[in-house]
Amino acid sequence: MNPRARLDPAPIPFIDLAAQRRRLGRAIDDAIARVLGHCQFILGPEVRTLEAELAAFCGARHAVSCASGTDALVMVLMAKGVGPGDAVVCPSFTFTATAEVIVLVGATPVFADVEANSFNLDPASVPAACAMALTLRSLRVHGEGRDKYESVRIGLNGRLDTMQAAVLIEKLKIFPEEIVARQRVAQRYSRGLADMARVPEVAHGSSSVWAQYTIRVAPGQRDRLAAALKAQGIPTGIYYPIPLHRQAPYRHFPVAETGADVSDRLADEVISLPMHAYLDEATQDRIIEAVRQALRG
Ligand SMILES: Cc1ncc(COP(=O)(O)O)c(C=O)c1O
C-alpha cells in the first residue's frame, strides 16, 4: 500500500448506484428517451411491461406496481379491508413505514419481537391474541371503477410513473445476477468476520437479497467501530437505532406479551457495512481488515 493511501484512503460508497449506472449505461438513457418520445407518463406501456416481467420473475399471476413501498403496504391493507377494530402484528425492529400504514388505515399495530440471528419476526412472539389484483389496481387510482370518474372505494394516488417503470425494466434484467453478487459479498463478509462479531444468519430453506449486511457487536464497541471505519472512508449505518415500540407515535400501542427484548438489544448492537453488487474483493478486504483491526483495538 502506498503511504498516501494509508493517510488518505479513498471513500467507499455504502451503496454504489454509480457502478450499476455505468454497467447499464445507454440502456437507461434509451429507456428514458422512449418515454419522453411517447409521452404516456401515467400508466404508460412500460408500467404494464414491468408488471408482466415482475409477475414472471416471482412466479405470480399478477403484479401490481405502485409509487412507493409505503403505498404497497397501505394498499394491501386497504384491499384486505383492514381497519378500525383490527390488530396487525408487525416487528418492532423495522422501518417506521411498516407500522405507520397500519395506523393510517385505522387499525392497531401489535409489536412483536424479532429473532436475534436473522432479524426476522419471531413467530414465537406473535401473540395468541384475485380479485386482490383488481382491487389494488383500483386503489392506486383513487379507488376508481370503470374509470377514474367512477369511484367505487376510497383509494389514493399511488401510481408508479412510466419513467420509473422504464428504468426498472432495465434494472430487472440484471437483478438475478446482482442477487448472486450480493450473496457472494455477504458470504465473504461472514467468512472474514465470524470470529470477531456476530454475523447474520439466514434461516434454513430461505435466501436473502441482503438489503443490508448487518453484524452485531457489543454496545460499547459500536461507536468506536463506526468512528474507526469513518476515519478510513468506510461508511456504516444503523438499521434500526430505535425499535418502533419505543418511538413517540407508537408508544401507546401494545407489545406482544413476551416483550420485545431482542429488538431493544439489537438496536444497541447492530451495525451495517457497505453492501452492493459491485463491491470488489479488494475493497471488501479493506473493509473486513478495518473492522477486524477496530474490534481488536
Ligand atoms: C422495511 C421498509 N418498509 C417500507 C419502506 C418504505 O418504502 P418507500 O420509501 O418506498 O415508501 C422502507 C423504506 O426504507 C423500509 O425500509
The ligand as an SDF file (V2000), in Angstrom:
LIG
                    3D

 16 16  0  0  0  0  0  0  0  0999 V2000
  -38.7050   -2.0500    5.7750 C   0  0  0  0  0  0  0  0  0  0  0  0
  -39.2250   -0.9050    4.9360 C   0  0  0  0  0  0  0  0  0  0  0  0
  -40.5270   -0.8530    4.6210 N   0  0  0  0  0  0  0  0  0  0  0  0
  -41.0420    0.1500    3.8850 C   0  0  0  0  0  0  0  0  0  0  0  0
  -40.2460    1.1750    3.4200 C   0  0  0  0  0  0  0  0  0  0  0  0
  -40.8770    2.3030    2.6410 C   0  0  0  0  0  0  0  0  0  0  0  0
  -40.5460    2.3150    1.3100 O   0  0  0  0  0  0  0  0  0  0  0  0
  -40.7370    3.6490    0.4570 P   0  0  0  0  0  0  0  0  0  0  0  0
  -39.6780    4.6260    0.8990 O   0  0  0  0  0  0  0  0  0  0  0  0
  -40.5260    3.2130   -0.9850 O   0  0  0  0  0  0  0  0  0  0  0  0
  -42.1090    4.1730    0.6940 O   0  0  0  0  0  0  0  0  0  0  0  0
  -38.8790    1.1710    3.7190 C   0  0  0  0  0  0  0  0  0  0  0  0
  -38.0130    2.2720    3.2330 C   0  0  0  0  0  0  0  0  0  0  0  0
  -36.8520    2.3860    3.5480 O   0  0  0  0  0  0  0  0  0  0  0  0
  -38.3520    0.1080    4.5110 C   0  0  0  0  0  0  0  0  0  0  0  0
  -37.0440    0.0750    4.8500 O   0  0  0  0  0  0  0  0  0  0  0  0
  1  2  1  0
  2  3  1  0
  2 15  2  0
  3  4  2  0
  4  5  1  0
  5  6  1  0
  5 12  2  0
  6  7  1  0
  7  8  1  0
  8  9  2  0
  8 10  1  0
  8 11  1  0
 12 13  1  0
 12 15  1  0
 13 14  2  0
 15 16  1  0
M  END
$$$$
